[in-house]
Amino acid sequence: MSHIFFRLLPAPAAGLIAGLALCLLAFVPAVHAASPEETITERLNQSVPGLRVDDVSESAVPGLYEVRTNNRDMIYATEDGEYIIAGELLQLTDEGVVNVTEQARAGERGETMAAYGEEGLITFKADEEQAVVDVFTDIDCPYCRKLHDEMDRLNELGITVNYYAFPRSGPGTPSFRKYESVWCADDPQAAMSQAKAGEQVEEITCENPVAEQYRLGQQVGVTGTPAILLEDGEMIRGYVPAEKLAEGLGLL
């Protein structure tokens, strides 16, 4: 038969131990319950090498979180981070299908473009401006040239065009240097029209924002040119005739 023995302490000693126990309990930190945002971030950063989670927020779907990463992808995760969805989130409404993912991207693009500001742009301003579009352009891109051919008509329709540099061949290439020469010219607008027409532009160097604008294009998801960004951050990928663009902007 087993026995359990207790040693009785003198009353003063017992009181001292009880007091110490209470003091120790007072200093024990409360257990921190990780939020879904923290859980998702930790699991993704640990599970996917090279991935960095930049932001986690609740999506339009209960229990599903939007995750923005360092490679500019938007993915979705359950609140425990166990299940990941890569792709477009679509919502079926009475008016049709809404791309919820693209709406979120548009908002993010708008914020990024606003933070960059308007310094260093080559702008073709409408006399009676009704809308502004930001166009990432490559001087040697055929469809960029086709869009530029309609610049007078775009301005007539009340559309101001801000050009951002996006030479697709990248830094150090002839196309990249050509854009730098256009930007550095005494009259960048005239030099742009000349270059878009395939004419020779005097090679000039100066401090310029071409590389910075090129990186900005990559940041907002430009993959080809022309890339037309509307004021709400929506991106139109590729050439759109002037009349069609004006119609989409509600100007016709």
N, C-alpha and C positions, 0 to 999 in steps of 0.2 A: 504494500500500500504506500503510495507516494504521499509526501507531505509538502506543503508550501509554508514557509516560515516568514513571518513579518517581524522586523525589528522596530519596536516602538521607540521613537525619538522623544527626548524631553520636549515639553511644550514650547519653550522659547526657540529651540532649533527648528521644530516643525513650522512655527510661524514664519521664521526667516526664509525657509525653503519655499513656502507658499508665496511669500512676497516676491522672491526672485522669479518664480515661475510667472507671476502676473506681469512683472517688468519685461521679461523676455517675450511674452506673448504680445505685448504692446509694440515691440520693435519688429515683429515678423511682418514683412511686406505682404500686402494683399496680392493674391494671384491675379495676374493680368490676363484677361480673356482676349485673345487676338481677334481683331476685327476681320471681316471677310477680305477687306482690302489688304491687310497685312498678311493674311494666310495665303491669298492668291499670289501676292508678290514674292513671298518666301518660297513657295512651292515651284513657281515658274523659274525664278532665278537659280534655284538649286537643280532643277531637272533639265533645263535646256542650256547647254554650254554656250556662252557668248551672248545670251539674251539678257537684256536689261529692261525691266519694267519701269516705264516712265510715269504712268498714271493708271489708276484703277477707279472706276466710278460705276454707280448703278446704271443699268441700261433701262430701256423702256419695258423690258420683260421682267416681271418679278422673279427674284432669285438668280438672275443672270447679270454678270458684270462686264462692262466694257473695259478692255485692257489695251493700252497704247504702249508700244515697245520701241526700242532704239532703232529697229529696222523699218520704222514707220508703218508697220502692219497694225491693223486693229483686229483683235481676236476677242472671243467671249469665254468666260469661265463661270462655273458654278461657284457658289460662295465658299465651298470647302476646297476649291482649287483642284478637285479630282478630275473633273471633266472639262475639256477645252473644245471650243468650236471655232474653226477657222473658215471664214467665208462671209458672205453678205447676209445681213439680217433683214428680211423683208416683212412688211406688214400689209395684210390684206384689208383694205378699207372699202367703203361704199363707192369712193371715187376711183378706185383702182389699187395698184400695187405701189407701195411706198418703200424706197430703199432707205431703211433706217441707218444703215452703216454709212452710206454716202452722205446723208444729212449730217451725221456727226463729223465726218471728214471735212465737209464744207465749213462747218463752224470753226474747226481747228485751223483750216487754211485761212479763213477770214481774219482770225486773230494773229496768225503768223505774218500775213501780208500787212496788216495794220501796224504791227510792231516794227516792221522794216521801214515803213514810211515811203515818201515819194522822192527822196533825194537821189539824184543820179539816173533818173529815168529819161528816156527819149520820148517825148509826148507830142502827139498830134491832136490838138485840142479843137473841139467843135465850137463854133461861134455861139450857137444856142444849145448849150450842153443839156442833155436830158438823162444821159447815162454814161458811166465810165467802165471800161473793161481793161483788164491787165492782160497783156499778151506776152508770153514767153516765146521768143522768136529766134530763129537761126537764119542768118542772111542768105545762106546757100540752099535753104529748104524750098523746094518748088511750091509747095502749098502755102508757105509763109509769103512767098513772093506774090502768089495769087491773091492772098488776103490783102497785101499791101497795095496791089493794083486798084483795090476798091476803097482806098483810104479817103478819097474825096467824097465818095458816096456815103461812107460811114459817118464822116463829119457832117454832111448835109442832113443826115437822119438824126443828128443830135448826139452821136456817140463819140466820146473822147477815147482815144487809144493810148495807153501807157505801154511802151515797149520795155520788157525786161530781157536781158541777155541770156540766151541758152544755146550756145553753139554746141550742137550735139556731139561733135567729134572730140570735145573736151579741151582742157588747157594745153597751150603750146602748139596747137594745130593751126594751119593756115586760116581756117574759118574763124577760129578764136581770135587770131591776130587781126583779122579783117574787121571783126566787131569792135575791137579796141581802137582801130584806126577811125572807124565811124564815130565812136563816142568822143574821141579826142579831136575831131575836126572842129573848125571854127563854127560851122553850121551843121550840127549833128543831124537835124531833120533832112536837110538837103543831101548830106552824105549818105544817109540811110536810104533815101529814095534812089540815089545813084547806084548804090551797091545792090539794092533789091532788083534793079533793072539789069544787073549783070555787068555794069560798067566798072572800070578800074577806079579804085579809091586810093588816094595818096596814103602811103603807109606812114603812120604817125604813132609815136608812143607817148604816154603820159600816165600819171597816176589815175587809175580808173576803177569802176566798180564791177567790171565784167565778171571776174572770178567770183565775187561775192554774190552777184545775182544768179550766176550759174548754180552755186551751192544752195541758194534760196529755192530755186526751181526744184532741185533734188529733194529739198526738205518738204515741199508741199506736194510732192508726188508727180512732178512732170516727167514723163517718159518719152514724149515725142513732141514735135512742133508742127503747127502752132498749137499752143495750149492757152485757151482763153478762159480767164477767171472773171466771173461776174462779181458784183459787189457783195453778194451774200456768201461768197466762197465757193459757189458751184463751179466746177471745171468742165469746159467743153473741150474735148480732145479732138483736134483736127480742124480743118478749114470749114467755115460756114459762110455762105454768101451774105453780103451786107443786108439785103432785104429780109432774109430769114433770121439773121441775128436781131435785127430791129423788131421783127415780129415777136420773137421769143422774149424780148425785153419789154414788150407791151407798148412799143412806140408806133406801131402800125395797126 
